[in-house]
Amino acid sequence: MRNNQSKLRGHHYQGLVESYLRGDSDLKLSGKPVILAATHTGSPRYKYENFQDAMAICKWIGYPDLFITFTCNAKWPEIQLMVDLIRDFTGQDPNRADVISRVFKIKLDEFMMEIKDK
């Protein structure tokens, strides 16, 4: 990221220009030393790009009728069973993010299939 700063588009960072126009003499205190690319998950450019993509989809297809939130509970029986098996087999910490994320993905896929097909 640091080696390619000149290649990144910084026109979305209007705050630096505004602070310069206000007369701030030390621009090192303004802004960030490194601009993260849009491919860096969670960066402002990533979020801005995803927002623009979502708005383009809404313009093309139409706005969604539903807004559904799907959350995970670490106390689901499937997760608890697998964590207990892992703990008995290896003695590892029971907070296994890989098990939780896999069970969440399976349940999310089932939920989406039920919404689409049924």
DAVENSUL-V535787 format. One line per field, one symbol per residue. ss: DSSP state (h for helix, s for strand, l for the rest). psi: psi as a letter, one per 30 degrees, with the letter a starting at -180 (. if undefined). A space follows every 10 residues. Layout:
# DAVENSUL-V535787
ss->???
psi->???
This chain:
# DAVENSUL-V535787
ss->lhhhhhhlll lllhhhhhhh hhllllhhhl llllllllll lllhhhhhhh hhhhhhhhhh hlllllllll llllllhhhh hhhhhhhhhh llllllhhhh hhhhhhhhhh hhhhhhhl
psi->eefgeffkkg ffifeeeeee ffgkfjfffk akfkkklffj kfleeeeeee eeeeeeeeee elklfkjkkj lkkfgkeeee eeeeeeeeef glkfijeeee eeeeeeeeee eeeeeef.
